[in-house]
């Protein structure tokens, strides 16, 4: 084989990337390869579990109570991948979905009836950083911000002992996952996310301090289509 033929064959599998001074050689995607580069959309479904914590201050005879939450979640996803090196993939991802992670009315303290619902609306905006174990399998970590509708209602056993908070709460999202390329356009993933929402404080009708604090874990599976 001539030198020119060898160089031509090698260039079928490599591309040159202009990266300032000098040229960086990175793998080129073949006709059937998943490029791990560009826009994608997807959907996922899974289950959630978590904890809601209530603090209530009433003359020293109340304190802290917890509810264990559980339910389901579905999301639509959009994002962008950057193939940074042979093995490193960065990106950003946003999702918007519905969840029903809750606990029905439960008696806490000395007779407060408390229910807690996370959802139905929630979403995240996150960075992703991953390592390609091979051409098709990506292991990644992800982190960013989250929001959710959260409804905490706790009705006390005497007039004025009412703690209520209902609305959007912001928080943090952290997670890990794996994604596998099934074809040139489609991939499937499994992902764990932890959502930790900011504490919200208030005063009951009779001016007693209370607060609610919620966190949710989600395990989900999904599919993405790359453009």
C-alpha positions in Angstrom: 0.0 0.0 0.0 1.4 3.4 -0.9 1.9 6.1 1.6 -0.8 8.2 0.1 -3.3 5.3 0.2 -2.5 4.7 3.9 -3.1 8.3 4.8 -6.4 8.4 2.9 -7.6 5.3 4.8 -6.6 6.7 8.1 -8.5 9.9 7.5 -11.7 8.0 6.9 -11.7 7.4 10.7 -10.3 10.7 11.9 -11.1 14.4 11.5 -9.0 17.4 12.3 -10.4 19.9 14.7 -9.0 23.5 14.6 -8.5 24.2 18.3 -6.4 27.4 18.2 -2.6 26.7 18.0 -2.2 23.3 16.5 -4.7 20.7 15.4 -6.5 18.3 17.6 -7.4 14.8 16.1 -10.7 13.4 17.3 -12.6 10.4 16.1 -15.1 10.9 13.2 -18.5 9.2 13.4 -19.0 6.5 10.9 -22.2 6.1 8.9 -23.9 4.1 11.6 -22.4 5.6 14.7 -24.1 7.7 17.4 -22.1 11.0 17.4 -22.8 12.1 21.0 -22.9 15.6 19.5 -25.8 17.9 18.9 -29.4 18.5 19.9 -31.7 15.8 21.3 -35.2 15.4 22.7 -36.7 12.6 24.7 -39.1 11.3 27.4 -38.9 9.3 30.6 -41.0 7.6 33.2 -40.2 6.4 36.7 -41.0 6.4 40.3 -40.3 8.8 43.2 -39.9 8.7 46.9 -38.8 11.2 49.5 -39.5 13.0 52.8 -41.4 16.1 53.9 -40.4 17.6 57.3 -42.6 19.9 59.4 -41.3 22.0 62.3 -44.0 23.5 64.5 -43.3 25.7 67.5 -46.1 25.8 70.1 -45.0 26.5 73.7 -42.4 23.8 73.6 -44.9 20.9 73.2 -44.5 20.4 69.5 -41.4 19.8 67.4 -40.5 18.0 64.2 -42.5 15.5 62.2 -41.8 13.6 59.0 -43.9 12.1 56.2 -42.6 9.5 53.8 -43.7 10.4 50.2 -44.0 8.1 47.2 -45.5 8.1 43.7 -44.7 8.4 40.0 -43.2 10.8 37.5 -43.1 11.5 33.8 -41.0 14.0 31.9 -40.2 15.5 28.4 -36.6 16.3 27.9 -34.5 18.4 25.6 -30.7 18.9 25.6 -27.4 19.4 23.8 -24.3 17.2 23.8 -20.8 18.3 23.2 -18.2 15.6 22.2 -15.2 17.2 23.9 -12.6 14.5 23.5 -12.5 10.8 22.6 -14.1 9.9 25.9 -15.5 13.1 27.4 -19.0 14.3 26.6 -20.4 17.5 28.1 -23.9 19.0 27.8 -26.9 20.7 29.1 -30.4 19.3 29.7 -33.8 20.6 30.7 -36.9 18.7 31.5 -40.5 19.5 32.3 -42.9 16.9 33.7 -45.6 15.9 36.1 -45.2 13.9 39.3 -47.5 12.7 42.0 -45.2 12.1 44.9 -47.2 12.5 48.1 -48.5 11.2 51.4 -52.2 11.5 52.4 -53.6 13.0 55.6 -51.6 11.7 58.6 -52.0 12.7 62.3 -48.8 14.2 63.8 -47.9 16.0 67.0 -50.9 16.1 69.3 -53.6 15.9 66.6 -52.5 17.9 63.6 -53.8 16.4 60.3 -51.0 16.8 57.7 -50.9 16.0 54.0 -48.0 16.7 51.6 -48.0 16.7 47.8 -45.0 17.3 45.5 -46.4 18.0 42.0 -48.1 17.9 39.6 -45.7 20.3 37.8 -41.9 20.0 38.1 -38.8 20.5 36.1 -35.0 20.8 36.1 -32.2 22.6 34.2 -28.9 20.8 34.6 -25.4 20.4 33.2 -24.2 16.9 32.3 -20.6 15.5 32.2 -20.0 12.0 31.1 -17.3 9.5 30.2 -17.7 7.1 27.2 -16.9 3.6 28.3 -17.1 2.6 24.7 -18.6 4.1 21.5 -22.1 3.4 22.7 -22.1 3.5 26.5 -22.0 6.8 28.4 -21.8 7.1 32.2 -22.5 10.6 33.5 -23.2 12.9 36.4 -25.6 15.8 36.3 -26.4 18.8 38.5 -28.4 22.0 38.4 -31.6 23.6 39.6 -35.1 22.3 40.1 -38.6 23.5 40.8 -41.9 21.9 41.7 -45.3 22.7 42.9 -45.6 21.6 46.5 -48.7 21.6 48.8 -48.3 21.1 52.5 -51.4 21.5 54.6 -51.4 20.8 58.4 -54.6 21.5 60.4 -54.2 21.6 64.1 -56.6 20.4 66.8 -57.3 23.9 68.1 -58.3 27.2 66.4 -55.4 28.9 64.7 -53.0 26.0 64.6 -53.0 25.9 60.8 -49.8 25.6 58.7 -50.3 25.9 55.0 -47.9 26.4 52.1 -48.9 25.9 48.5 -46.9 27.0 45.4 -43.7 26.7 43.4 -40.5 26.0 45.3 -37.0 26.1 43.9 -34.2 23.7 44.8 -31.2 21.8 43.6 -31.0 18.7 41.4 -28.1 16.2 41.5 -27.9 12.8 39.8 -26.1 10.1 37.9 -27.0 7.9 35.0 -26.0 5.7 32.1 -27.1 6.2 28.4 -26.7 3.6 25.7 -26.8 4.3 21.9 -29.1 1.9 20.2 -28.7 3.3 16.7 -27.4 6.4 14.9 -30.4 8.4 16.2 -31.8 6.7 19.3 -30.4 6.1 22.8 -31.9 4.7 26.0 -31.0 5.8 29.6 -31.5 5.0 33.2 -31.1 7.9 35.7 -31.3 8.7 39.4 -32.0 12.3 40.5 -32.2 13.8 43.9 -34.2 17.0 44.2 -33.8 19.1 47.4 -36.2 22.0 47.7 -35.6 25.0 49.8 -37.2 25.3 53.3 -40.3 27.6 53.5 -41.2 29.3 56.7 -44.5 30.8 57.9 -46.7 31.8 60.8 -49.9 30.1 61.8 -53.1 32.1 62.3 -52.2 32.4 66.0 -48.6 33.6 65.2 -46.8 30.3 65.9 -43.7 29.6 63.8 -43.7 26.7 61.4 -41.6 25.5 58.4 -41.8 22.8 55.7 -38.8 21.1 54.0 -39.1 18.6 51.2 -36.8 16.3 49.1 -37.6 13.8 46.4 -35.6 11.0 44.8 -36.5 9.9 41.3 -35.4 6.8 39.4 -36.5 6.8 35.8 -35.8 5.2 32.4 -36.2 6.9 29.1 -35.3 7.3 25.4 -33.7 10.2 23.5 -33.7 11.0 19.8 -30.6 12.8 18.5 -30.8 15.2 15.6 
